[in-house]
Structures are given as C-alpha cells and as structure tokens.
Amino acid sequence: MPSTSALVRPVWFRWLVGAFFGVLVGLGGALHRDYGVGWDEQLDRLNGIINAKYVALKLAPELARRQATFAQIPDMRDNQDADHGVLYQLPLVVLEKVVGAEDSRDVYFFRHLVIWLTCVGGIYALYRVGARYLGSGAWGLAVAAALVLSPRMFAESFYNYKDLVFLGFFTVGIGTLHRWLRQPTWPRAALHAVAVGAAIDVRTMGVLLVALTLGFAGLEAWARPALWRRLAGGLLLMVPLLVAVVVAGWPYLWEHPVSHFVAAFSSFSRYRADMLTLYLGREISVRELPWHYAPVWILVTTPLPYVALFLAGLVVVGAAAVRRPLGWLRTAAGRFDLLVLAWLFGPLLAIIVLHSVVYDGWRHLYFAYPALLLLAGRGAQAAGRGWQRATTRPARLAGYVAAGLLVLGLGHTAWRMVLDHPYQNVYFSFLPGATAERLFERDYWGLSGREGVEWILAHDSSAAVPVATEPRTALMLHNAQLLLPPAERARLRMVPVGQARYFLTTYRWHPGPYPDSLGREVYTKRVNGLTLLSVFKRAQ
C-alpha cells in the first residue's frame, strides 16, 4: 500500500493532470456533434420525462397540469422502463429546459455533451483510484489515459447513458469504499453510502457495491481487529442513509419501495423479448448465450496491449496470493488487490452462474473494465521493475523490444480511433473487418443510420424523399432523423419498404446480403474493412 508521501503531487504534475482533463473537456466540445442518436436514447429520455411528470404531480400537481405537454406524457404505470433508475436521466431532462433546448437536434447534441462531461468525471475517479492502487499519480493518470484510449468506451461516452455513466458512478463507489476501509470515519461512511445509493439509482447492478462493502468490511475487521467497532458503526450508519438515497433518487420506489425494487432487480436476469444476437457466426437467443459470450467479447474488443499487461498483472497478483495467502490478505496492498479482482471477476462470474441476459456485446459489464485496466497497470509496473533489474544484455534488449511493441500497439489504437471516428464503437482489436462482420454484431446502436439519411438527402433534392428500412430496425431510422436540421427533417418520409425510393440498413439482425429487388446499392460505409451501412435505390 502506498504511503501518503507517495501520493503527494508536485506542482508540475498537478498542472499536467489539469491539462489532461482540460483536453478531454475540449474534446467533448469539439466532437459531441459527430455522433448519431443511439438505439436507447429516446427511450432513456422518455423515462426521465415520465419520472419528471410523476415528481411534478407529487410536488406541484396544479402547476404540472397546466403544462402544455402534460397530457401527452405517459403515466408512471405505463412506463416500461420504470425498472431503470433515473438519478441521471431526471436531472438531464430538467437541464434541457434550463438551457432552452427544444428542437430534437439541439436536445440530443446537448445531451451528448453532458454525458461526455459526466464520463470525464468518471475518468477522473479512475485516476484517483489508480493513483492509490498503484502508488503513484503518474500511474493513475496512465490508467485514466488507457480508459480514454479504449475505442468503444470513448465513442459510447457520448451517447450511452446507461453503461458508461454507470462505469463512472461505480468507480466512485469503489474509491469511497477503499477510503472508508483505510480510515473508517463517520464522514467517509456517509459519503460511501451516498455514492452507493447514487450508483444503484443509475443501474440496479450497483447493489454489487453493497456486497463488496459488506465482504471487505468483514475482511478489514479480520485483518485489523482493533477497528471492528468503527467498521460496524459505519455499516449501521450506511444502511438507513443508503436506503434514503436510493428511494429519494428513484421516484418509481416512492410508493412501494420494497416490492418495486425487488421487481427492478429481478428484471436484470431476464429480457422482455426473446431477442437474437449474432455471436461466433450464429444468431442465438440472448436467453441462451454460452458462458464464454462475455469473455470472448472482452477479448476481441479490448486493445491487445491492455490484454497482455492485464495477464501480466494477474500473474503478479496471483503469485503473491498463492505464495502466502493469509499473509497477503493481512496486508493493505493484498486486500486492495482482492478488491480489484472482485470488481472484475465478481460481475463476470455472476452473469455466468446466474445465466443473466446480456446483449449488445458486453456493455452490461463495462463497469468492471476499470478493474481490468488497474490490473494492467500492475502488469506494466512489474514489467518495468523487471527490466530495471535486468543485468544481462539479452534481457535488457528484450525489455526494449517489449516497450517498443507496447508503444506501437498504443499508437495503432490511437490511430484507429482517429481513422474510425465517429465509429469507434465497432472497434475490434485484432479481427479483420470481414471476419468481424461474419462473427459478431456490428453497429448495434444504429448510429450509422444518421450518415445514411444525410447522404440520401444530400443527393436527392426532392421535396419529399421516401426512405425505408427493415421493420425491426425502424427505430434506427427514426433516431437518424432527430439530428437533421428542421428543413431536411421535413423532407424525409419514413415509409414501408414497398413505397420507398431508398432502403437503408445497418445490418442488425440481417448480417447477410439483400435481394436485388431493393434496388442498386448506391452508398456503403465501411470502417476498417467492416461494412456498417448500405443505401439501396430503386430505379425510377
């Protein structure tokens, strides 16, 4: 465990950290208009609006009923997404009104900027946890930079309100847990309870923080018996505060908190529809995924340098644990290692054992990704120390080669992010494009639909342009038009396939070729050899 002095940052380093996060804020300002509207964005926003109506009816019913759009908003009892917390979505809806965003184009650009800034906060939380875990602010910043240089995470930090926001909240919860375990004071216990409650109100999976808190409080009491009373007292404080935060931040729980929370939590082990997903070249039900689904997705979408360093870190931590298990657990560093291991492998094993439904790659497990990066940091540290201790020329030469390969790998990842922009969400680490599109889902968010619609309207000057897509992906086409300027949006006509001049597909649930009856393919979008989008036009 690093000493306090090891975490003291010199002035120049504080300026470096400020510059790093300042650049991230600037990137958000420059790039947030480049991404399309994701599959779930409208539904997430609607959930926030429904909850805003519910809260308004509870707190100011007469004022709420005088609002022009009141009657058009569904009631809470008709909300299919009531089992999703709205601690993030509800304030976001309010912020839209504060900034005066009315047109859908302004609304979603604003929301993309806000979610990016929120995710920057999550990156900062990882920097702080990494600095503590690795004993150095520089190493903490390196781990934070690795999260930024994770292509899929980068892209989804602009539109994935569920998983990337939850990643940040969960990381904050890990940070407050570790600080409380080291010094179990009342203020730190209260702060951790608030952090856990907030995470649960973003995604119900935040209850894993409760399990980690209980388990590691017990472990800390075993390792440091003199603290057991303070730890027990902290837990007693956390329980009512945690419950209060969860209920207060989730209006769905206000009337029947226990039964509604149980219903929301149980929904994570099932899916409302028997949706199909493409995995290893076969379309299979999301209810019948093999145990290796998530591990394989993690492998093929994580940059290879991180995978290699993670495996090295796992060996380092595993060797320390196996050599003297009890002695390892009695050290603060060993318990922190175990916390990081539990953060990564706990959710993964839970999904495998409970046969929980996951889909759209491994996005439901994104919140565990920071733990993988922290272990990769341990691997990088160990490799660096081993190279410093090397005394023979071949060993030092091998170190130079390994360092060169690492730099090349990171450089290639960064270059891919630039070339693939704004489609870093379809990044595959080592699979050729043709192989990836044959084996796995592609643009499951439907973001490329925006580019297809914009291309059609730019190349067809008709007053009305009829466009179709597959019935199952109609939402993709609807989302695509939300970011069009109003005049262009008015020209677009979404019609059945038989009435369309253009047919647009992002290949979701239809990975194969399309029949000639749809017309001639006039536009294709490919990213690193992977086909994302096709536009077909019928002969007039």
WOFEN-V508896 format. One record per residue. SS is DSSP state (hx for helix, st for strand, lp for the rest). Layout:
ss=SS
ss=SS
This chain:
ss=lp
ss=lp
ss=lp
ss=lp
ss=hx
ss=hx
ss=hx
ss=lp
ss=lp
ss=lp
ss=hx
ss=hx
ss=hx
ss=hx
ss=hx
ss=hx
ss=hx
ss=hx
ss=hx
ss=hx
ss=hx
ss=hx
ss=hx
ss=hx
ss=hx
ss=hx
ss=hx
ss=hx
ss=hx
ss=hx
ss=hx
ss=lp
ss=lp
ss=lp
ss=lp
ss=lp
ss=lp
ss=lp
ss=lp
ss=lp
ss=hx
ss=hx
ss=hx
ss=hx
ss=hx
ss=hx
ss=hx
ss=hx
ss=hx
ss=hx
ss=hx
ss=hx
ss=hx
ss=hx
ss=hx
ss=hx
ss=hx
ss=hx
ss=hx
ss=lp
ss=hx
ss=hx
ss=hx
ss=hx
ss=hx
ss=lp
ss=lp
ss=lp
ss=lp
ss=hx
ss=hx
ss=hx
ss=lp
ss=lp
ss=lp
ss=hx
ss=hx
ss=hx
ss=lp
ss=lp
ss=lp
ss=lp
ss=lp
ss=lp
ss=lp
ss=lp
ss=lp
ss=lp
ss=hx
ss=hx
ss=hx
ss=hx
ss=hx
ss=hx
ss=hx
ss=hx
ss=hx
ss=hx
ss=hx
ss=lp
ss=lp
ss=lp
ss=lp
ss=hx
ss=hx
ss=hx
ss=hx
ss=hx
ss=hx
ss=hx
ss=hx
ss=hx
ss=hx
ss=hx
ss=hx
ss=hx
ss=hx
ss=hx
ss=hx
ss=hx
ss=hx
ss=hx
ss=hx
ss=hx
ss=hx
ss=hx
ss=hx
ss=hx
ss=hx
ss=hx
ss=hx
ss=hx
ss=hx
ss=hx
ss=lp
ss=lp
ss=hx
ss=hx
ss=hx
ss=hx
ss=hx
ss=hx
ss=hx
ss=hx
ss=hx
ss=hx
ss=hx
ss=hx
ss=lp
ss=lp
ss=hx
ss=hx
ss=hx
ss=hx
ss=hx
ss=hx
ss=lp
ss=lp
ss=lp
ss=lp
ss=lp
ss=lp
ss=hx
ss=hx
ss=hx
ss=hx
ss=hx
ss=hx
ss=hx
ss=hx
ss=hx
ss=hx
ss=hx
ss=hx
ss=hx
ss=hx
ss=hx
ss=hx
ss=hx
ss=hx
ss=hx
ss=hx
ss=lp
ss=lp
ss=lp
ss=hx
ss=hx
ss=hx
ss=hx
ss=hx
ss=hx
ss=hx
ss=hx
ss=hx
ss=hx
ss=hx
ss=hx
ss=hx
ss=hx
ss=hx
ss=hx
ss=hx
ss=lp
ss=hx
ss=hx
ss=hx
ss=hx
ss=hx
ss=hx
ss=hx
ss=hx
ss=hx
ss=hx
ss=hx
ss=hx
ss=hx
ss=hx
ss=hx
ss=hx
ss=hx
ss=hx
ss=hx
ss=hx
ss=lp
ss=hx
ss=hx
ss=hx
ss=hx
ss=hx
ss=hx
ss=hx
ss=hx
ss=hx
ss=hx
ss=hx
ss=hx
ss=hx
ss=hx
ss=hx
ss=hx
ss=hx
ss=hx
ss=hx
ss=hx
ss=hx
ss=hx
ss=hx
ss=hx
ss=lp
ss=lp
ss=hx
ss=hx
ss=hx
ss=lp
ss=lp
ss=lp
ss=hx
ss=hx
ss=hx
ss=hx
ss=hx
ss=hx
ss=hx
ss=hx
ss=hx
ss=hx
ss=hx
ss=hx
ss=hx
ss=lp
ss=lp
ss=lp
ss=lp
ss=lp
ss=lp
ss=st
ss=st
ss=st
ss=st
ss=lp
ss=lp
ss=st
ss=st
ss=st
ss=st
ss=hx
ss=hx
ss=hx
ss=lp
ss=lp
ss=lp
ss=lp
ss=hx
ss=hx
ss=hx
ss=hx
ss=hx
ss=hx
ss=hx
ss=hx
ss=hx
ss=lp
ss=lp
ss=hx
ss=hx
ss=hx
ss=hx
ss=hx
ss=hx
ss=hx
ss=hx
ss=hx
ss=hx
ss=hx
ss=hx
ss=hx
ss=hx
ss=hx
ss=hx
ss=hx
ss=hx
ss=hx
ss=hx
ss=lp
ss=hx
ss=hx
ss=hx
ss=hx
ss=hx
ss=lp
ss=lp
ss=hx
ss=hx
ss=hx
ss=hx
ss=hx
ss=hx
ss=hx
ss=hx
ss=hx
ss=hx
ss=hx
ss=hx
ss=hx
ss=hx
ss=hx
ss=hx
ss=hx
ss=hx
ss=hx
ss=hx
ss=hx
ss=hx
ss=hx
ss=lp
ss=lp
ss=lp
ss=lp
ss=lp
ss=lp
ss=lp
ss=lp
ss=hx
ss=hx
ss=hx
ss=hx
ss=hx
ss=hx
ss=hx
ss=hx
ss=hx
ss=hx
ss=hx
ss=hx
ss=hx
ss=hx
ss=hx
ss=hx
ss=hx
ss=hx
ss=hx
ss=hx
ss=hx
ss=hx
ss=hx
ss=hx
ss=hx
ss=hx
ss=hx
ss=lp
ss=lp
ss=lp
ss=hx
ss=hx
ss=hx
ss=hx
ss=hx
ss=hx
ss=hx
ss=hx
ss=hx
ss=hx
ss=hx
ss=hx
ss=hx
ss=hx
ss=hx
ss=hx
ss=hx
ss=hx
ss=hx
ss=hx
ss=hx
ss=hx
ss=hx
ss=hx
ss=hx
ss=hx
ss=hx
ss=hx
ss=lp
ss=lp
ss=lp
ss=hx
ss=hx
ss=hx
ss=lp
ss=lp
ss=lp
ss=lp
ss=lp
ss=lp
ss=hx
ss=hx
ss=hx
ss=hx
ss=hx
ss=hx
ss=hx
ss=st
ss=lp
ss=lp
ss=lp
ss=lp
ss=lp
ss=lp
ss=lp
ss=lp
ss=hx
ss=hx
ss=hx
ss=hx
ss=hx
ss=hx
ss=hx
ss=hx
ss=hx
ss=hx
ss=hx
ss=lp
ss=lp
ss=lp
ss=lp
ss=lp
ss=st
ss=st
ss=st
ss=st
ss=lp
ss=lp
ss=hx
ss=hx
ss=hx
ss=hx
ss=hx
ss=hx
ss=hx
ss=hx
ss=hx
ss=hx
ss=hx
ss=lp
ss=lp
ss=lp
ss=lp
ss=hx
ss=hx
ss=hx
ss=hx
ss=hx
ss=hx
ss=st
ss=st
ss=st
ss=lp
ss=lp
ss=hx
ss=hx
ss=hx
ss=lp
ss=lp
ss=st
ss=st
ss=st
ss=st
ss=lp
ss=lp
ss=lp
ss=lp
ss=lp
ss=lp
ss=lp
ss=lp
ss=lp
ss=lp
ss=hx
ss=hx
ss=hx
ss=lp
ss=st
ss=st
ss=st
ss=st
ss=st
ss=st
ss=st
ss=st
ss=lp
ss=lp
ss=st
ss=st
ss=st
ss=st
ss=st
ss=st
ss=st
ss=st
ss=lp
ss=lp
ss=lp
